[in-house]
C-alpha cells in the first residue's frame, strides 16, 4: 500500500488524479444542486412536477454517453492525450461559466441544457482518462492506480453531492455554487497542464462521422476479445446494481426507516468510505498482479449483504412520528446492522470493480484502447438505463424498496454464480493463498525478480515438503506447468490441484518423454522442475541432478531459482 500511495507523489499520476477527482466533484456538485433547486424551488414556482424533472435530468446527463462515447474514443486514440485533456478541462471552465449564468437566471430549461453539455464533456473525458493510465503506470502499478482513482471518484461524488445540497438553498446559494463550480474547474485545468506527454496511439486514424455505426463497431470490436468483453459486462453490471441501489436510498431512508435527508447523506458517506476501503484492500491483496481472482468473492459479498439489508428491514413502514436525524439513527443499535451491510456492500464493490478496470486497460491493444473504453462507457450507460427502468416499473407496481433490494441481490447472486463458473481456478487459488497464509504464515520475497523472466522460464526449486508443488502453483504470479507422472495424474485426489496448474502428463518409462517436455517448454510456458528428485532429509539442498540443464539448454530458457525455507521439520516435511 505504501507503493500505491507513493503514486500520489509522482508527476505521472498526481495531475491526472486531481483532474479526475475535481471533474467528478464538479459533476456531482452541479447535478445535485440542480436537482435540489428544481424540487424545492423552481418546480413549485413554475408549477411543474419536481420528481419528473429530476428523472429527466438524470437521463439528460447520461444521454451524451450514448451519442458521443464512440466519437470520444476515436478522438482519444487519434490525438496526443495530455493535450486533449487540457482542452477538455478548458471546456469545463466555459461550461461552468454558462452554468453560473443559468443559476443566476433560474431558467430550468437553460440549466438542463448546461447539464447536457456537462454530460458531453464527461463523455469525452471518460475514454482518455482511463486509456492514459497504462501510458503513465507500469503494469504492476495499474491495480494501485485504479484503486486510487476509484476511491477518489467516490469521495468526489460524496463531497459534491453533500455540498450541492447544503449550499444551493442558502442565502446567495446560487452564487456560492457557481463560484465553486468555476473555481474547481480552473484548478482541474491547471492540474492538467502538468500531465506528462502521452503520444497518440493511432495518429492516422480517420474519424468516422457515423455515430451509431461507430458505436456498434467499437462494441463489436470489444466483443472479439472474450476476456475484455467479459470485463466490460462485469463493469456494466456493477454500475447497474450500484446506480439502482443508490438511487433508492432516499426513499429507503424516508419510507422504510423513518429517517430524514441527513441519514441519506450518512448512507452516501458510508458507501463512499466503503468503496475506498475496498479499492485499497484489493490493491493490497493483489500486490500489483492484474487478475480477476477476487472478483467472484466481491460479487458473492455484494449479494450476501444486499439480501441481509432486505432481511433486516422487510416489513418496515415509516412511522407517523417525525423523521429521525443522523444522530438519532446512529444511536439506535437496531440500525447498526443496516449501516454495517452498507459498508460491506461498498467494500465488496471496491474488491469487484478495481481489477476489471485494470484488465480492460492492460489487455486492450494500445491503438484501440480508448475506443474499447468508450465501448465500455456505452455499455455502462445502457445497463444503468435498464436498471432505472426496471426499478421504476417495480415501484410503479407498488413493490417496496426492500423487495427491490432483494431482487437486486438475487439476480446479482445468479451473476456471481456465473462469474464463479468462469473463474474456478482463480477462486481455488485465492482460497488456498488465504489458507496457507493462515496456517503457515507464508511470505513471498523477490516477486519483482520473477517478473524479469519473461514469457517462458524454467523454475528450479528446492524440494523441502509435500506442499512444495501447491506453494509454487498458488504463489507464483503465473500458471506454472508441472511434469506429472501419468499414473499419478489419473488419481482422483490429485485432480483438484491439477486444475490450478498446466499439467503435462509424463511417462518416465517412455524414452521420448523428455523430448515431448522440451517441445512444450518452447510454447511460452513456465515449467517447474525439482532438480534434487526427492524431498530433502537434511533440511539443506541435496545433490542437484542435470535435469534443469538438459531441459533448458535446447530451449534456451532462462532459469529462475526459487527457494523455500523454514518448512523443514514441520508436519508437511
N, C-alpha and C positions, 0 to 999 in steps of 0.2 A: 504493500500500500504506500510505502514511502516513495517508491519509484513512480507510482501513479500520481501522487500529489506533486512530485518534482516537475511534472509536465507543466504545471501552472507557473513555473519559474522560467520557462523557455519561450523564446520569441516564436518558435514554430507552432506553439499551441495556444498560449495565453491570449493573443489578439483574436484568434478565431473563437475561443471560448467566450470572451467578452462580447464579441459581435453577436454570437448566437444567443447568449444569455439576455443581453439588452434588447434584442429583437423580439424574443419570446415575452419579455417583460412588457414591452410596448404593445404588442398584440393584445395581451390579456388586460392591460390597463385600459386600453381604448374599448375593447369589446364589453367588458363588464360595466364600465362607466356608461356606455351607450345603453346597455340592457336595463340597468337601474334607472337611468334617466327616462327611458321610454316607459317603463312600467309605472314609475312613481310620479312622473310629471308630464311628459309630452303626450302620452296616450290619453290621459284623462282630459287634458286641455283640448286635444283635437278630437275627442270622443271616438277614439279608436280602441281596439282590443289589444291590451299590452302583451298578453301571453302569445297571441298570434304574431304580433310584430317581433317579439323576442325569438320565436321559432323561425320566422322568415330571416331574421338577422343571422342566425346560425347557418342557414342554408346559403345566404349570400356570401358569407366568408369562405365557405368550402367550395362554392361553385368554380372559382378560378383554378382549383386543383384539378378539376376535370378538364377544363378548357385549355389550360396553359402549361400543365406539367410536361407534356411531350415536347413542346417548343422550348421550355426551360432546360430540359435535359440536353437537347441539341446545342443550345447556346453554351451550356456549361462544358460540353465536350469540344466545342469549336474554338473558344476564346481562352486566353490566359485567365486563370481562375481568381487570383488575388485581385487583379484589376476589375474583374467582373463583380466581385463582392464589393469593392469600393463604389462602383456605380449603383449597385442595388441598395447599399446603405445610404448613399446620397439621395436616391429616390425616396427612401423612407423619410428623410428630413422634409422633403417637399410635401409628401402626403400628410405628415403630421401638422404642417403649417395649414394645409387645407382643412384638416380635422379641427384645428383651433377656430378657424372661421365658421365651421359648421356648428361647433358648440356655442359660439357667440350668437349665431343666428337662431339656433334651436329648431332648424328645419329637419324633420325626421328623414325625409327622402334624400336630402343632401348628405346627411350623416350615413345613410345606408349606402350611398354611392362611394363615400370615403371608405367604408368597410369593405366594399368590393375591391377598391384599389389596394387596400392593405392585404387582402387575400391574394391579389395578383403579385404583390411584392414578395409575400411569403412563398408563393408557388415557385417563383424564380430563385429564391434563396435556398429552398429545400434541397434540390439536387446538388448544387455546388458546395453547400456546407458539409454534406456527408461525403461527397466524392473527393473532396480535397484532403480529408483526413489521412488516407493512405499515402498521399504525397508528402505529408509532413511527419508522419509517425512510422516507425518500424512495425513489422507485423506483430511482434510480441508486445507492442505498446497500444495496439488497436483496442483491445478489451478495456484497458485502463482509460484510454482516451474517450471511448464511447460511454464508459461508466460515468466519467465526469460530465460529459455533455448531457446525458440523460438526467443525472442528478441536478445539474444546473438548470435544465429546461423546466423541470417540475418545480424547482424552487422559484424560478422566474414566474411561472404560471400562478403559484400561490401568492407571491408578493403583488403581482399585477392585479389579480382578482380581488384581493383584500383592499388594496389601495384604491382601485376604481370604485368599489362600493362605498368606502368610507369617505372619499373626497368629493364625489360628484354632487351630492345633495347638500353639502355645506355652503355657507355663505361664500361667494366667489369660487364655488366648486368648479365651475366650467373653466375659470381662469387657471386654477391650480392644476387641474388635469391637463389642460392644454400646455401649460409651462412644462409639466413633467414629460409629456409626450415629445415635445420638440427637444428638450434638453437631453433626454435619454437617446433619442435618435442621433443627435450631434455627437454624443460620447461614443455611440456604436460606430459611427462613421470614422471618428478619429482612431478608434481601435483598429479598424480595418486597414488603415494606412500603414500599419506596422506588420501586416501579413507578408511573409517571405514570398517570392515569386513561385508560381506553380504553373509550369508550361502547359499549353493546350495539348491534350492527348490526341485530338483529331482536327488539326487546323484546316485541313482540306475538305472537311465535311460540308456538304451542301444542305442548307436548311430547307426542310420540307414544309411548305405553307399549308398543306392539308392537315389540319389539326386532328380530325377524327382518324384519318388514315395513319398518321404518325403515332397516335396514341395506341391504336390497335397493333401497329407494327412493333412498338417497343415492348408491349406486353407479350406478344408472340416471341420476340427475341429473348425475353427473360424466361419464358416457359421452356426454351430449348435446353436450359441447364436445370436439371431436376433439383440439385441442392439449392441453387439460387431461388428458384420459383417456390420451393417449399419454405424457404426463409421469408420470402415476400408474403406468402399466405399466412405464415405464423405471425409476422408483424401486423398484418392487416387484421387478423383475428384479435390480437391484443388490443388494437385501437377500437374495434367493435365492442369488445367486452368493457374496456376502460371507459370509453365515451358514454356508453349506455348506462353503466353503473354510476358514474359521477353525475350524469345529468339527472338521476333520480334522487340524489342525496337531499336536495331541498324539500321535496315532497315527503321523503322518508323521515326527515327530522320533524317536520311540522305535523304530518298526518298520522304518523305511527308512534313517534317518540315524544310528542307534545313539546317540542323544542323549537327555539327561535333561530333567527339567522346567525347568531353568534355560534351556535352549535354546528351549523353548516360550515362556517369558517374553521371551527375546530377540526371537523372531519377533513376538510381540504388540507389543513396543516398536517394532520397525522398521516394522510395519504402521501403528501409530498415528502415528508421525513422518511416514510417507509420506502418510497421509491429510491431515494438517495441511499439509504442503508442497504437495500437490496442490490443496487448497482455496484456499490463499493464492495459488498460481500462477494458478488460474482467475480469482480476483478481479483480479489484476494484468493478465491478458490481456484480460479483458472491460471493465475500467475502468468498471464500473457499468452496462454495457449488458446488459439481460435478454434473452439469446438462447441458443439451444442449439447454436450453430455449432461448439463444441469437443466436444460430446457424442460425435459419431462417432469422433473421434480418441481420446477416452478409452476407448470400447468396444473399438476396434481394439487399443489398447495393452494392455488387460486380457487380451485373447485371446493376443496375442503372448507376453507374459511368463508367463502361466499354462501355455501349451504348452511354453515353454522350461524351466519347472521340471520338467515331465514328462521332457523330453529330457535334463536334467541328472541325473535321479535314476532313470530307468527301469531296472528290473532290480535296484535296490538292495534288499538284505535286511540287517537288523540282524545285526551280528557277535555272536559269543558273548562277546566281551570286555566289560568294564564300560562302561556308557554314558558318553559324553563330556559334560563340563560346558560351560558357555557359553564360558569362556576357551579351552579346547582346541578347541572348534568354530570360533571366530573366528580362531584362529591357523593354521588349516589353509587354504591358498589354494584347495583344491578345493571348499570350501564358500562361497566369496565369491560365486560365480555365483548360488547359491540365495538368499543374502541380498540381492544386487542385484535379482534378479527380484521378491522380495517387496516391496522398497521401491518398485520401478517399478509393480507392480500397484496398490499403495496410492496412489501419485501419480496414476496414470491414473484411479483410482476417485474421488479428490477432484475431478479435472477433469470427470468424468462426472456426479457427483451434485449438485454445488452449483447449476448452472444449472437443473436440473429442479425443485428445491425453489423457486427464485426464480420460475420460470414459474408453478408451481402457486399460489403466493401472489399474484403480481401480476395474473394473469388471471382468478382466481376472482371472482365477484361478491361484494361485501362482505357482503350479508345471508346468503349461503350459504357463506362462506369456511371457517368452522370445520367445517361438515358435509362439505365437499369434502375437507378434510384428514383428517377421520375416515374417509371412504371410502378415502383413500389408506392409512391405517393398517390398515383391514380387508384391503385387497388385499395389503399388505406381509406381514401375518400369514399369509394364505393361501399366498403364494408361499414363505415361509420353511418352512412345514409341508410343502409339496410337495417342496422341496429336501431337507429332512431325511428324508422317506420314501424319496425316490429314492436318496439316499446309503446309507440303511440297507439297502435291497434289494440294491444293488451290493455292499456289504461282506458281506452275508449270503451272496452268491453267490461269495465268495472273490475278489472283484476287489480289486487292490492300490490303495493310496491314490494313487500317481502316475497310475494309469489313471483314477481318479475325477477327478483334476485335469485330465487330458487331455479327459475327457468334458465337464467344465465349460467348458474352453477352446474346444472345437469348437462346442458349442451356443452359447456366447457369440459365437463368430465369425459364426454364422448370424444372430444378433440384430444384431450390428454391421453386417453387410451390409444388413439390413433398415433399420436406422437411417440408413445412408448413402443408401439409396434414398428415405427420407423427407426428407432434408435435403441434396440435391445442391448447391443454391445456396449454403447455408451452408458446405459443405466447400470449394467453389471459392473463395468469398470469403475464408475463413480461410487457405487456401493462398496466395492472391495477396497477402494482407496480409503474411504472413511473407516471401514472395519479394521484394516491393517494399521492405520494410524492410531486407532483407539487401542488395539490390543498390543501392538509392538512399538508404538511411537516412532514410526518410520520417518526418517529425514532424507531428503534428496538434495545433494550438493553438486554443483558443477553442471546444472542443467543447461546453462548458457553455452558450455563447451560442446555439448552433444549436438546443438543446432548447427555446428560448423561442419558436421559430417556430410551434409548434402542429402540428395535423394536416395542414395543407397550406401550401405555400410555393412561391415562385419562387426558384430558386437561380441567382444571377447570378455567373458565374465568368469570370475572365480565361483566355485561350487561349494557353498557352505551349508545349505539346508535344503529340506524338501520343498520349501516355498520359493526357492530362487526363481523358478520359471514364472510363478504367479507375480512375484515382486517386479520382475522385469516387464512382464506383459502389462501390468497395471500402471506403473510409474514412468515408463518411458513415454515420451511425447508422441511416439508413432505407434502404429500397429506392427509389432515385430513378427518375423517369420521364424518358426521353430521347426527343426527337423525332428519328426516324431516317428518312432518305431511303428511300422504298420500294424503290428499286433496290438500295441498299446492304444493306437488311435481308434481302435474299434471298441474299447472299453467304455461302458456307459458312464462311469463316474468321471471320466476324463473329458467327455464331450462338452460340459459347460465351460471348461477352461478353453477349449479349442475355439469357442465362439468369439473370444476376445483377442485371438491371435490369428496370423496367417500360418496355418499348419501345413507342413509338407511331409506327407507320409513317406517314410524312407525304409526300404527293406535292406537291413545290413548284410543279408546273405547275397544280395544282387551286386555283382561287380560293377554294374553301370549306374548304381545308385548315386555315387559321388559325382559322376558326370551330370546326372539329372539335377542334382542340387546346385552345382556350379552354373548350369544353364538358368535356373530360377533366380539365382543371385544377380544375374545380369539385368533383371527386369525391375530396376529401381526398388529393390527390397532392402529391408534392414534385417539381416539374418543373425540369430543368436547361436553362439557356439560355446560350450563349456570345455575348454581345452584340457582340463585335468581328467575328464572322463569319469569322475566319481566324486562323491562328497568328501571333503577333507576330513581326516581323522585327527589332525593336529591343531586345527584352527588356523594354520598358516597355508600359504599357497603350496600345493603339491606339484609333482612333475607335470610340466606342460608338454603335451604332445604336438605333433606337427600339423594337426588338422587345420588350424587357422591359416597357417602359411600356405598349405596345399590348396585351400579353398579360395583365399584372397588373391594369390598370385595370378591365376588365369583370368580373373575378373577385374583385377586392378582396383579392388575395393579398398577404401580407407578403413583401417581397423580402429574401432572405438573401444578401449578398455573400460570396463565397468566393474567397480569393486563393491562388495557387500561386506560389511563389518559388524561385529558385535552380535552376530547370530550364533556363533559357535558356543556350545554349551547350553543353548536354550532347548525347549521341548521339541522344536521343529528341526533340530540339527542332528 
